[in-house]
Amino acid sequence: MIKEIQKRNGDIVTFDSVKILNAMNKANQAVQTEKMSNTDLLFLTEKVCDAIEGEICSVEEIQDIVEQTLIRFGYGQTAKAYILYRAEHTKIRNTESDLMEIYERLTYSYAKDEDIKRENANIDADTAMGTMLKYGSEGSKYFIDNYVLPKDIAAAHINGDIHIHDKDFYMLTETCCQIDLIKLFKDGFSTGHGNLREPNSIKSYSALACIAIQANQNEMHGGQSVPNFDYAMADGVRKTYTKKYRHILNQYFQIRHGFTYEQAYEIVRAYEAQLSCPIAMGNGETMLNDIKNMDIIGVTQEQLIEAHPYCEREALRMTERETYQAMEAFIHNLNTMNSRAGAQVPFSSINYGTDTSLEARMVIRTLLDATSSGLGFGETPIFPVQIFKVKEGINFNPEDPNYDLYKMALKTSAKRLFPNFSFIDAPFNLQYYKEGDYRTEISYMGCRTRVMGNHYDPTKEITCGRGNLSFTSVNLPRIAIEANGEIERFYQILDERIDLVIRQLLHRFKIQCTKTVRNYPFLMGQGIWIDSDDLDYEDSIAEVLKHGTLSVGFIGLAETLKVLLGVHHGESQVAQDLGLEIITHMRKRMDDESEKTGLNFSLLATPAEGLSGRFIKIDKERFGVIPGVTDKEYYTNSFHVPVYYPIRAFEKIQKEAPYHALTNAGHISYVELDGDTCKNPEAFEAVIRYMKEMGIGYGSINHPVDRDPVCGYTGVIGDVCPRCGRREGESISIEKLRELRKKYPNVPVY
């Protein structure tokens, strides 16, 4: 029998059941239905007391039991009111002194010791600017919770029913955007401190691509994606090749035939004027035919014909070299340059693989080479997240023009984890595809976000200039637990949670719609966002934001099925059928809301490993350890088959593929392979091909990637490094280092 209560400040006081009765009575009075009699209140109070174990109990534990008891005996609305009451009192306790305590922890502790300094792995919170960002983030969350969010929505987030992603940016901006670099680079652009001219070489294209990603990242809280990287960079290669050819032709006539610079310059001008096509890769034969008919004063036709193959060969060699350097710089820049007050590298992603032009092929070939080489010390680059777009007829089969790049992408991914692979031929992606229009090729952002369909304006179902406005995730296992495994009750609670999230997304959207172009001088001022070109500095962005998406996400389908059926979808076809039924229901709710509002509501397979840990921590404290559900450190991500469950790669793909068609806001399936995948390219490719066959939209293969810090070897390292023969902690001789440098001249050895 309980005798004492431990208060939040640690004090021990005598237990008084009347306080429980009064709290339930106040909650009951706040609802229109479920009116309780005195007898009901006494009965429920007795049940709460009976459920308390031990002679001493904490306030939080008793409040959890009250909520569970109300739900158990059918007082769901009263339980809601009690939860809201509890959350409000939590907010009252979180006074400014609590915020000051958070600031103190941020100031004086190390990131390794403080969870709040490690929420974003992309921010070094031990630096001055990283700490300053966290000051702002924590202060903003306090403001949002206490002064902006409706009470029940704030309570739902605090209690772990839902999770509002990037809540600190609630009043400020949107999530992410797909940047059309071709459109942006035409005629140049401004980042707010002067105008940049249209780039005229592949090095400039690469540098300005980084600047554009960085500038846009400074105005949004999510990632930045380039959906047409190969198409955009190809223009830079064209310009570089033309400039190199002209330069070499000029030098040729100076060195070989003794002309002055001015004379050679005039020859090149006349030469180019008499061509029927531009100086470009692939135009060599046409140019040669034109050369045979040229009439340039002071130059013989033999001299012109002799010069062409030399200029073509040297221009190609020099252009490829510059393109490699540009792609290498692109990767290095995105892993080192900072955004957001100098504390975070841009969360960037690029999509490529479908432009079959010679210039674009050179871009991707050199990009993959640079990726394979790694960073300065041979490290695997984290950014940009690279995504190879797979399309039959373009790169998937041996007869396809970009098949060699597809094979190269497989080899690079087997070594460096990137690129990932998206599949245009998946039916839900193919329906938007229009041959020759890169804007209709599916693009993915960061680790999975997808924005394609456009209910607001079906004529603009494209990738470029669009992104996600905000997303909020539902704690699915929590709903199953609250429903006591009853499926009908599960759907009832699920619909209530979806209703609440929709209301919250619209609440946030209304705030976003109060902004003007001046709030986003790059995103809107430079026409990055679709239809923002014609807006003036003080114009509202409300209408153009409607091209974006509002997404409901979910975590822990596997644990949800464990509660409802005792097995997850990897273990049972019955569970798989129910899992698909649940996610189909959620998708229909999004489609219905799109029809109702005219906005783009979509369903997201939430990319939130950190969130899956937050939800389970709260649920474990509230419901205890439930085998197969809360007995771990995290809920399984979205619809994935749990990583701990032994399942063959192909079977995992089969199980997860149907969920891709339902999660139109984004998805990804991972397959884990053991061993050194570089030594088994056939198995690696077989997995990717099976993903396409099964209708996966976006997939990735995870595998061990080790790196020897001395010799730079990258791959699977057991007890002994296969390159230098070194064991961990051992050194190697100077003679061995010299030998390695001779054997591997292109690999840094330290």
Buried (B, 14 or more C-beta within 10 A) or exposed (E): EBEEBBEEEEEEEEBEBEEBBEBBBEBBEBBEEBEBEEEBBEBBBBBBBEBBEEEEBEEBBBBBBBBBBBBBBEBBBBBBBBBBBBBBEBBEEBEEEEBEEBBEBBEEBEBEEBEBBEBBEBBBBEBEBBBBBBBBBBBBBBBBBBEBBEEBBBBBBBBBBBBBBBBBBBBBBBBBBBBBBBBBBEEEBEBEEEEBEBBBBBBBBBBBBBBBBBBBBBBBBBBBBBBBBBBBBBBBBBBBBBBBBBBBBBBBBBEEBEBEEEBBBBBBEBBBEBBEEEBBBEBBEBBBEBBEEBEBEEBEEEBBEBBBEEBBEBBBEBBBEBBBBBBBBBBBBBBEBBBBBBBBBBBBBBBBBBBBBBBBBBBBBBBBBBBBBBBEEBBBBBBBBBBBBBBEBBBBEEEBBBBBBBBBBBBBBBBBBBBBBBBBBBEBBBEBBEEEEBBBBBBBBBBBBBBBBBBBBEEBBBBBBBBBBBBBBBBBBBBBBBBEEEBEBBBEBBBBBBEBBBEBBBBBBEEBBEBBBEBBBBBBBBBBBBBBBEBEEEBEBBEBBBBBBBBBBBBBBBBBBBBBBEBBBBBBEEBBEBBBEBBBBBBEBBBEBBEEBEBBBBBBBBBBEBBBBBBBBBBBEBBEEBEBBBEBEBBBBBBBBBBEBEBEBBEBBBBBBBBBBBBBBBBBBBBEBEEBBBEBEEBBBEBBBBBBEBBBBBBBBEBEBEBBEBBBBBBBBEEEBEBBEBEEEEEBEEEBBEBBEEEBEEBBBE
